Amino acid sequence: MLGAPMSIPDPARGPTLRLVCINDVYTLENLPRLRTLVQQQASVDPADVLLTTLAGDFVGPSMLSSLDCGRGMVDCMNAVPISVAMLGNHEADIPVDELRARIGEFRGTWLSTNVIGLDPALPTARILEVGHAGSRRVRVGLVGVVMDDAAVYRADPFGGATLLPANATALRAAAHLVDAEGCACVIPLTHQPMDADRALARASQSPRAPRFPVIVGGHEHVVDIEEIAGSWLVKAGSDAVHAVIVDLTWPASAPPAGQPDLPDVRVRLEDVARYAEDAALRARVDGHLRAVTAIEHATLLRLAPGEELSSVGARARPVTLGALLCARLRDALGADGAIMNGGSIRAARDYQHHFTYGDLEAEVPFENEVVVAALPGRVLREAISASRAHAPLESGGFLQIDDGLVVTGPAQQLVSVGGAALVDAREYRIALVRNLFEGMDHIEPLVRFAADNPARIPPVGSGRDIKVALVNAFSRALWEQFGAFDAVDADHDGFVDAREIAEAITRVTAEPASPITVELLLKALDADHDHRISRVEVEAAGNEAPRRP
């Protein structure tokens, strides 16, 4: 139900609408507390209509969504409940058939004003009737637009749907809702950078454009609340740590004909941690997270006798685990090379028998976004050299590099990439944590390159969570140990199923296969999601190998 009416308020009061707003939710952990917050907002000084909104990015990326493609998230959203959701750019990360399934499972209302050609087609707008017994009623329009910047999508988004210009489409749809549908005002839900939201607010002040009393945004992972050009812009930050509460109250009497019928707007930020967990939703969350807990014991890499990995000293010298993680990132993202700041590798451990997902969590605890950027050879060479200039003194910026990047001499000069001599003027596709461009660990050549070339830096949200990328890469590397496809396809039917994968894992590791390891490997290669792997899918995965100089 789109917005449930609350108990009857004072009949002398004008129509009221309350919004509980969140965005960019990648974990289930805070949803039990959010449910309690929503229940309180529905019962304490209630508005005529309460809406809970999620402004994009919730089916991924996370370790759970890499297993269930957002099924657990949508199930818990229904339990909160979320009234209105819209597409974010990361909804394009899961296969379109899985997205269709999530669309069908969600019990609230989807808004998708500027995505054309998605099957099934989603509503482009919704109209609310706001008011109570004894009061007048106002019609409020809702639209939802996601950024149309192709650079933030790794492939054709949403199964090849067309993305219309976000702001122009929102303004056009809003004008129709006001002029043809009798809406007093329109509330856009957006998933785009804040600068684009500010531009939308300013554009709504045109004499021919409808006024937006509030723009409910997503995409940024930090709280941002501001008033600009008569519109409130609100973003709650990520993971439902906070919720923004917006109260809209219309005058008890309608304005004179031809005058705008706009509400008074009051905005406040609520810390979700202040609220007790809802026990039923906590149990539901725990049920979904059991799969993630099981992953902690899943072996990502079995070490040969005498082989050792180490992260000890990652902030002061090259370490074997640093080289391995960089190589895995390079391969997962199809890059020419990869670099990783030593401050991101935290556990300082030696590994002699195996390396598990739990070990990966300890070593790489931060949820950093990893991207692939085209860097001139000169910039890459200067960045590595500058990051290591103070060794053996420890520095979080000390760059670990993959096994295809070769440095030499006291100055730690990069001399080759992927087996070929470095060319200063050549561009190399390098995988790295995006925040290095923004000053994390102060690697000056990277910061300077980003400042001088902002258009060449991948946008926020265009990359992948570093742990998700690494787990996928370790899974593919395990497959490579199995040998030829026919060696795994025991019944020679042209497909490999879970049983055959388990048998291959046992053959290679001489240990029983963990069900979760089998599941991770299936997820890494099963492109059509039919719970088996074909020869074509294996060959397609091989075609994603790194592009070498």
GIJO-V381960 format. One record per residue. RES is the residue in three letters. SS is DSSP state (helix for helix, strand for strand, loop for the rest). PHI is phi in radians with two decimals (* if undefined). OMEGA is omega in radians with two decimals (* if undefined). Layout:
RES SS PHI OMEGA
RES SS PHI OMEGA
This chain:
MET loop * -3.07
LEU loop -1.49 3.08
GLY loop 1.45 -3.10
ALA strand -1.59 3.07
PRO strand -1.16 -3.12
MET loop -1.63 3.09
SER loop -1.09 -3.00
ILE loop -1.23 3.14
PRO loop -1.58 3.09
ASP loop -1.00 -3.09
PRO loop -1.13 3.12
ALA loop -1.38 -3.11
ARG loop -1.43 3.09
GLY loop -1.29 3.13
PRO loop -1.04 -3.13
THR strand -2.32 3.10
LEU strand -2.28 3.09
ARG strand -2.05 3.08
LEU strand -1.97 2.95
VAL strand -1.94 -2.91
CYS strand -1.99 2.97
ILE strand -2.36 3.12
ASN loop -2.78 3.01
ASP loop 0.91 -3.09
VAL loop -1.90 -3.07
TYR loop -1.94 3.14
THR loop -2.34 3.12
LEU loop -1.48 -2.87
GLU loop -1.01 -3.05
ASN loop -1.63 -3.07
LEU helix -1.19 3.07
PRO helix -1.06 3.08
ARG helix -1.28 3.11
LEU helix -1.07 3.12
ARG helix -1.04 3.11
THR helix -1.11 3.09
LEU helix -1.03 -3.12
VAL helix -1.09 3.12
GLN helix -1.07 3.12
GLN helix -1.17 -3.14
GLN helix -1.14 3.11
ALA helix -1.41 -2.99
SER helix -2.02 -3.09
VAL loop -1.72 -3.07
ASP loop 0.79 -2.96
PRO loop -1.20 3.00
ALA loop -1.53 3.09
ASP loop -1.14 -3.14
VAL strand -2.36 3.07
LEU strand -2.00 3.06
LEU strand -2.14 2.95
THR strand -1.86 -3.03
THR strand -2.16 3.05
LEU strand -2.26 -2.99
ALA loop -1.55 2.95
GLY loop 1.55 3.14
ASP loop 1.17 3.08
PHE loop -2.60 3.10
VAL loop -1.50 3.12
GLY loop 3.04 -0.04
PRO loop -1.64 3.02
SER loop -2.73 3.13
MET helix -1.16 3.11
LEU helix -1.14 -3.12
SER helix -1.18 3.06
SER helix -1.19 3.09
LEU helix -1.66 -3.01
ASP helix -2.04 3.10
CYS loop 0.93 3.02
GLY loop 1.56 -3.11
ARG helix -1.06 -3.13
GLY helix -1.12 3.13
MET helix -1.10 -3.12
VAL helix -1.13 3.09
ASP helix -1.03 -3.14
CYS helix -1.30 3.03
MET helix -1.06 3.11
ASN helix -1.10 -3.10
ALA helix -1.36 -3.09
VAL helix -1.06 -0.12
PRO loop -1.66 2.98
ILE loop -1.55 -3.10
SER loop -1.45 -3.02
VAL strand -2.36 3.07
ALA strand -2.31 3.10
MET strand -2.42 -3.12
LEU loop -1.28 2.89
GLY loop -1.88 -3.12
ASN helix -1.11 -3.11
HIS helix -1.36 2.97
GLU helix -1.15 3.08
ALA helix -1.45 -3.09
ASP loop -1.36 -3.11
ILE loop -1.61 3.13
PRO loop -0.99 -3.03
VAL helix -1.11 3.10
ASP helix -1.18 3.06
GLU helix -1.21 3.10
LEU helix -1.09 3.09
ARG helix -1.04 3.13
ALA helix -1.12 3.13
ARG helix -1.15 3.10
ILE helix -1.04 -3.14
GLY helix -1.21 -3.09
GLU helix -1.39 -3.08
PHE loop -1.26 -3.08
ARG loop -1.59 3.08
GLY loop -1.51 -3.11
THR strand -1.91 2.99
TRP strand -1.49 2.97
LEU strand -2.13 -3.11
SER loop -2.65 -2.99
THR loop -1.42 -3.03
ASN loop -1.96 3.08
VAL strand -1.80 -3.05
ILE strand -1.94 3.09
GLY loop 1.73 3.06
LEU loop -1.26 3.13
ASP loop -1.99 0.06
PRO loop -1.35 3.09
ALA loop -1.16 3.14
LEU loop -1.77 3.12
PRO loop -1.03 3.09
THR loop -1.56 -3.14
ALA loop -2.83 3.02
ARG strand -2.43 3.12
ILE strand -2.11 3.07
LEU strand -1.78 2.95
GLU strand -1.76 -3.06
VAL strand -2.00 3.10
GLY loop 2.83 -3.13
HIS loop -2.56 -3.12
ALA loop -0.98 3.13
GLY loop 1.61 -3.14
SER loop -1.92 2.97
ARG loop -1.24 3.13
ARG loop -2.12 3.08
VAL strand -2.13 3.08
ARG strand -1.77 -3.12
VAL strand -2.13 3.13
GLY strand -1.62 3.06
LEU strand -2.17 2.99
VAL strand -2.29 3.14
GLY strand -2.49 -3.12
VAL strand -2.25 3.09
VAL strand -1.97 -3.08
MET loop -0.96 -3.13
ASP loop -1.80 3.13
ASP loop -1.25 -3.09
ALA helix -1.08 -3.07
ALA helix -1.19 -3.11
VAL helix -1.54 -3.13
TYR loop -1.92 -3.11
ARG loop -1.42 3.11
ALA loop -2.64 3.09
ASP loop -1.04 -3.00
PRO helix -1.25 2.99
PHE helix 0.95 3.08
GLY helix 1.22 3.13
GLY loop 1.55 3.10
ALA loop -1.15 3.09
THR strand -1.59 3.09
LEU strand -1.83 3.08
LEU loop -1.33 3.10
PRO loop -0.93 -2.94
ALA helix -1.09 -3.04
ASN helix -1.19 3.14
ALA helix -1.08 3.14
THR helix -1.21 3.11
ALA helix -1.08 -3.13
LEU helix -1.16 -3.13
ARG helix -1.17 3.13
ALA helix -1.15 3.14
ALA helix -1.14 3.12
ALA helix -1.06 3.10
HIS helix -1.13 -3.12
LEU helix -1.12 3.14
VAL helix -1.35 -3.01
ASP helix -1.35 -3.04
ALA loop -1.79 -3.07
GLU loop -1.91 3.06
GLY loop 1.28 3.13
CYS loop -1.32 3.08
ALA loop -1.20 3.13
CYS strand -2.80 -3.12
VAL strand -2.30 3.07
ILE strand -1.97 3.07
PRO strand -1.46 2.85
LEU strand -1.71 -3.08
THR strand -2.28 2.97
HIS strand -2.31 -3.06
GLN loop -2.88 -3.14
PRO loop -1.07 -3.08
MET helix -1.04 3.13
ASP helix -1.05 3.10
ALA helix -1.20 3.07
ASP helix -1.14 3.11
ARG helix -1.10 3.11
ALA helix -1.11 3.11
LEU helix -1.14 3.12
ALA helix -1.08 -3.13
ARG helix -1.16 -3.13
ALA helix -1.14 -3.12
SER loop -1.28 3.12
GLN loop -1.54 3.08
SER loop -1.08 -3.14
PRO loop -0.98 -3.10
ARG loop -1.69 -3.11
ALA loop -1.91 3.07
PRO loop -1.28 3.11
ARG loop -1.30 3.04
PHE loop -1.73 3.13
PRO loop -1.15 3.11
VAL strand -2.62 3.01
ILE strand -2.00 -3.10
VAL strand -1.69 -2.97
GLY strand -1.93 3.00
GLY strand -2.48 3.10
HIS loop 1.77 3.02
GLU loop -1.19 -3.11
HIS loop -1.77 3.11
VAL loop -2.10 3.12
VAL strand -1.17 3.09
ASP strand -2.56 3.11
ILE strand -2.28 -3.14
GLU strand -2.70 3.07
GLU strand -1.90 -3.11
ILE strand -2.51 3.09
ALA loop 0.92 3.09
GLY loop 1.48 3.10
SER strand -2.05 3.00
TRP strand -1.50 3.02
LEU strand -1.87 -3.09
VAL strand -2.28 2.99
LYS strand -2.37 -2.99
ALA strand -1.57 -3.00
GLY loop 1.43 -3.01
SER loop -1.71 2.91
ASP loop 1.15 3.10
ALA loop 0.97 2.98
VAL loop -1.17 3.06
HIS strand -2.23 2.95
ALA strand -2.26 3.04
VAL strand -1.70 3.11
ILE strand -1.80 -3.14
VAL strand -2.10 3.06
ASP strand -1.87 3.11
LEU strand -2.01 -3.09
THR strand -2.23 3.12
TRP loop -1.59 3.05
PRO loop -1.03 -3.13
ALA loop -1.11 3.13
SER loop -1.92 3.13
ALA loop -1.20 3.12
PRO loop -1.27 3.07
PRO loop -1.01 3.14
ALA loop -0.93 3.12
GLY loop 1.54 3.12
GLN loop -1.64 3.13
PRO loop -1.14 -3.14
ASP loop -1.88 -3.01
LEU loop -1.91 -3.12
PRO loop -1.56 2.85
ASP strand -1.32 -3.07
VAL strand -2.10 3.05
ARG strand -2.21 -3.03
VAL strand -2.19 3.03
ARG strand -2.54 -3.14
LEU strand -1.83 3.12
GLU strand -2.00 3.04
ASP strand -1.44 -3.07
VAL helix -1.10 -3.13
ALA helix -1.10 3.13
ARG helix -1.24 -3.02
TYR loop -1.82 3.10
ALA loop -1.22 3.10
GLU loop -1.28 2.96
ASP loop -1.33 -2.99
ALA helix -1.11 -3.09
ALA helix -1.15 3.14
LEU helix -1.26 3.06
ARG helix -1.04 3.12
ALA helix -1.13 3.12
ARG helix -1.13 3.10
VAL helix -1.05 -3.12
ASP helix -1.04 3.11
GLY helix -1.07 3.13
HIS helix -1.23 -3.06
LEU helix -1.43 3.11
ARG helix -1.05 3.12
ALA helix -1.11 3.13
VAL helix -1.19 3.10
THR helix -1.06 3.14
ALA helix -1.11 -3.12
ILE helix -1.08 -3.08
GLU loop -0.98 -3.12
HIS loop -1.69 -3.13
ALA loop -1.31 3.12
THR strand -1.38 3.07
LEU strand -1.57 -3.09
LEU strand -2.62 3.04
ARG strand -1.69 -3.12
LEU loop -1.52 3.10
ALA loop -1.26 3.09
PRO loop -0.93 -3.14
GLY loop 1.50 3.12
GLU loop -1.42 -3.12
GLU loop -2.45 2.98
LEU strand -1.93 3.12
SER strand -2.57 2.99
SER loop -1.98 -3.10
VAL loop -1.19 3.12
GLY loop 1.49 -3.05
ALA loop -1.10 3.14
ARG loop -1.61 -3.07
ALA loop -2.37 -3.10
ARG loop -2.73 3.07
PRO loop -1.12 3.12
VAL loop -2.23 -3.05
THR helix -1.14 3.11
LEU helix -1.19 3.09
GLY helix -1.04 3.12
ALA helix -1.11 -3.13
LEU helix -1.14 -3.13
LEU helix -1.08 3.11
CYS helix -1.12 3.11
ALA helix -1.10 3.13
ARG helix -1.14 3.09
LEU helix -1.10 3.09
ARG helix -0.95 -3.07
ASP helix -1.25 -3.11
ALA helix -1.13 -3.05
LEU loop -1.81 3.09
GLY loop 1.08 -3.08
ALA loop -1.68 3.04
ASP loop -1.41 -3.14
GLY strand -2.90 3.13
ALA strand -2.53 3.07
ILE strand -2.28 -3.09
MET strand -2.60 -3.13
ASN strand -1.18 -3.09
GLY helix -1.04 3.11
GLY helix -1.17 3.09
SER helix -1.49 -3.13
ILE loop -1.92 -2.76
ARG loop -1.97 -2.88
ALA loop -1.40 -3.13
ALA loop 0.93 -3.10
ARG loop -2.21 2.97
ASP strand -1.87 -3.13
TYR strand -2.18 -3.05
GLN loop -2.10 -3.08
HIS loop -2.12 -3.13
HIS strand -2.72 3.10
PHE strand -2.25 -3.02
THR strand -1.87 3.05
TYR helix -1.08 3.08
GLY helix -1.04 3.06
ASP helix -1.12 3.11
LEU helix -1.08 3.10
GLU helix -1.05 3.14
ALA helix -1.21 -3.09
GLU helix -1.33 -3.06
VAL loop -2.15 -3.00
PRO loop -1.37 -3.01
PHE loop -1.56 -3.13
GLU loop -1.57 -3.11
ASN loop -1.46 3.08
GLU strand -1.60 3.11
VAL strand -1.85 -3.08
VAL strand -2.26 3.00
VAL strand -2.01 -3.13
ALA strand -2.13 3.08
ALA strand -1.48 -3.11
LEU strand -1.94 2.98
PRO strand -1.06 3.13
GLY helix -0.96 3.13
ARG helix -1.05 -3.12
VAL helix -1.14 3.12
LEU helix -1.10 3.13
ARG helix -1.08 -3.11
GLU helix -1.17 -3.12
ALA helix -1.15 -3.14
ILE helix -1.11 -3.11
SER helix -1.11 -3.12
ALA helix -1.15 -3.10
SER helix -1.18 -3.07
ARG loop -1.84 -2.99
ALA loop -1.14 -3.05
HIS loop -1.75 3.09
ALA loop -1.07 0.22
PRO loop -1.50 2.99
LEU loop -1.15 -3.10
GLU loop -1.26 3.08
SER loop -2.64 3.10
GLY loop -1.09 -3.13
GLY loop -1.47 -3.14
PHE loop -0.97 -3.02
LEU strand -1.49 2.90
GLN strand -1.38 -3.07
ILE strand -2.32 -3.14
ASP loop -1.35 -3.04
ASP loop -1.26 3.07
GLY loop -1.69 3.06
LEU strand -1.76 -3.06
VAL strand -2.00 3.08
VAL strand -2.03 -3.09
THR strand -2.62 3.00
GLY loop 1.39 -3.13
PRO loop -1.02 -3.12
ALA loop -1.47 3.12
GLN loop 0.92 -3.11
GLN strand -1.48 3.06
LEU strand -1.26 -3.08
VAL strand -2.06 3.14
SER strand -2.66 3.12
VAL strand -2.28 3.10
GLY loop 1.03 3.09
GLY loop 1.58 3.13
ALA strand -2.08 -3.11
ALA strand -1.05 3.11
LEU loop -1.11 3.03
VAL loop -2.03 -3.04
ASP loop -0.99 -3.04
ALA loop -1.49 -3.10
ARG loop -1.39 3.06
GLU strand -1.58 3.10
TYR strand -2.07 3.11
ARG strand -1.46 -3.00
ILE strand -2.04 3.05
ALA strand -1.48 -3.13
LEU strand -2.83 3.06
VAL strand -1.23 -3.03
ARG helix -1.04 -3.08
ASN helix -1.11 3.07
LEU helix -1.09 3.10
PHE helix -1.24 -3.06
GLU helix -1.75 3.02
GLY loop 1.89 3.11
MET helix -1.05 3.14
ASP helix 1.13 2.89
HIS helix 0.98 3.03
ILE loop -1.58 -2.89
GLU helix -1.02 -3.14
PRO helix -1.03 3.11
LEU helix -1.26 3.12
VAL helix -1.10 -3.12
ARG helix -1.14 3.13
PHE helix -1.08 3.14
ALA helix -1.13 3.14
ALA helix -1.15 -3.12
ASP helix -1.42 -3.03
ASN loop -2.38 -3.05
PRO helix -1.04 -3.12
ALA helix -1.24 -3.10
ARG helix -1.67 3.13
ILE loop -1.65 3.13
PRO loop -0.96 -3.10
PRO loop -1.12 3.01
VAL loop -0.98 3.11
GLY loop 1.56 -3.12
SER loop -1.54 -3.08
GLY loop -1.69 -3.11
ARG strand -2.30 3.01
ASP strand -1.07 -2.99
ILE helix -1.10 -3.12
LYS helix -1.25 3.11
VAL helix -1.09 3.12
ALA helix -1.10 -3.11
LEU helix -1.21 3.13
VAL helix -1.08 3.10
ASN helix -1.07 -3.13
ALA helix -1.19 3.09
PHE helix -1.09 3.14
SER helix -1.12 3.13
ARG helix -1.16 3.12
ALA helix -1.14 3.09
LEU helix -1.09 3.11
TRP helix -1.01 -3.10
GLU helix -1.07 3.12
GLN loop -1.29 -3.10
PHE loop -1.27 -3.08
GLY loop 1.68 -3.10
ALA loop -1.16 -3.14
PHE helix -0.97 -3.09
ASP helix -1.13 3.11
ALA helix -1.26 3.13
VAL helix -1.69 -3.12
ASP loop -1.34 -3.00
ALA loop -1.09 -3.11
ASP loop -1.66 3.02
HIS loop 0.95 3.10
ASP loop -1.74 3.12
GLY loop 1.52 3.13
PHE strand -2.38 3.07
VAL strand -2.02 -3.13
ASP loop -1.85 -3.07
ALA helix -1.06 -3.13
ARG helix -1.11 -3.13
GLU helix -1.20 3.06
ILE helix -1.12 3.13
ALA helix -1.03 3.12
GLU helix -1.11 3.14
ALA helix -1.19 3.11
ILE helix -1.09 3.13
THR helix -1.08 -3.14
ARG helix -1.11 -3.06
VAL helix -1.37 -3.03
THR helix -1.74 -3.08
ALA loop 1.07 3.09
GLU loop -2.39 3.08
PRO loop -1.02 -3.10
ALA loop -1.38 3.04
SER loop -1.27 3.10
PRO helix -0.97 -3.11
ILE helix -1.26 3.06
THR helix -1.14 3.07
VAL helix -1.06 -3.13
GLU helix -1.11 3.12
LEU helix -1.10 -3.12
LEU helix -1.20 3.06
LEU helix -1.03 -3.11
LYS helix -1.08 -3.08
ALA helix -1.22 -2.99
LEU helix -2.09 -3.05
ASP loop -1.45 -3.01
ALA loop -1.18 -3.10
ASP loop -1.68 2.97
HIS loop 1.02 3.05
ASP loop -1.84 3.06
HIS loop 1.17 3.01
ARG loop -2.72 -3.06
ILE strand -2.03 3.12
SER strand -1.71 3.07
ARG helix -1.04 -3.13
VAL helix -1.09 -3.14
GLU helix -1.15 3.10
VAL helix -1.15 3.13
GLU helix -1.14 3.12
ALA helix -1.12 3.10
ALA helix -1.11 3.11
GLY helix -1.14 3.11
ASN loop -1.25 3.11
GLU loop -1.59 -3.12
ALA loop -1.06 -3.09
PRO loop -1.02 3.03
ARG loop -1.50 -3.07
ARG loop -1.68 3.07
PRO loop -1.08 *
